[in-house]
C-alpha cells in the first residue's frame, strides 16, 4: 500500500527465513529507503518466510517421532535402518536436518532408526536338528550347504557356520552351515582273497589305492596280508585303501655240491661259496697241535643236488 501511494511498482517478493521476525515482515528493500527515483520505479522486497523448527526426535521411537514431525508440518521420508545393538528396535539414531533447524513447512526429514536384529548363536558342534530349532527361535533362517567328512565330529553335527556366532544381524538373516557326514568304516579284509577284498572295499564306497606284493610263505598267494588305513577307522567316502598281497617266493634252483674233502679249510670255504653254498665249518675229534687243517668230511656228499644258498657242513681233522 505504501509503495502504491508513492507511485512505485512492487516486484515479486522473495522470502527468507531468519527466525528473528514475524512472518511477512520486510527484511530488505531495494532501492533502500530515502532513495529518490522516478515515478513507477520498481521496488524489490525480501520478507520473513513462514517456517517451523525441526524437533529433536533422536532417541524417540519411530512412531512417536513420526507424530512429532506431523505436528510440526514436516514430511517424514522413507526411513533407513541400521544395526548398533545399543538402542531399542525402532529408536531414532540420527536425523537430518538436525534438531533446532528452522525450515519451511512440509520440509522432508530423513531418519535412521535401530533395525530389528538378533545375535547369531553358536551352532557349531550341535546336532543339526537342535541347531535348526535354535535358529528358528532366534528368528533366523538357514541353508544346509552339504555334508563334509572331517572325522572330528559325530555324524549329523554342525562343523562350521557363516556368519560366525556373536555377530548381530537383521532378523531373518540366513545362516549357512555344513554337517559332518556318516563316512565309511574301513573293513577288515585281512587274509581275504584279493578280488574278494577289492570288490568289498569298492561296494562300501571306498577306492582301491596302491597294491603291493610281498613274498611270504605264511599265507597263500593272492591273500591280503596288510592294509592301510587300518580296519575300523571311519573315513570319508572315496578314500583310497592300500593293500599288500601275499606272493609265493620263487622256488630256489638246485646246485651240485662240489667235492671239498682233503682241501684246506680256506680252500673248501672258497669252493663252496663259488658254487652258491654257505659253508659251516666244524671240528671233529682231536686236532694234533701244529698240523694244518684239512677237510676230513662233508655233508651232503659231493655231487649231491641241493638248492643253491643252502648250508654245507665241512669237518676238519688231521689227514693220516
Buried (B, 14 or more C-beta within 10 A) or exposed (E): EEBEEEEBEBEEEEBEBEEEBEEEEEBEBEEEEEEEEEEEBEBEBBBBBEBBEBBBBBEBBBEBBBBBBEEBBBEBEEBEBEBEEEBEBBBBBEBEBEEEBBBEEEBEBEBBBBBEBBEBBEBBBBBBEEBBEBBEEBEBEBEEEEBEBEEEBEBBBBBBBEBEEEBBBEEEBEBBBBBBBEBBEBBEBEEBBBEEBBEBBEEBEBEBBEBEBEEBEEBEEBBBBEBEBEEEEBBBBEBEBEBBBBBEEEEEEEBEBBEBBEBBBEEBBBBBEEBBBEBEBEEEEEEEEEEEBBBBBBEBEEEBEBEEEBEBEBBBBEEE
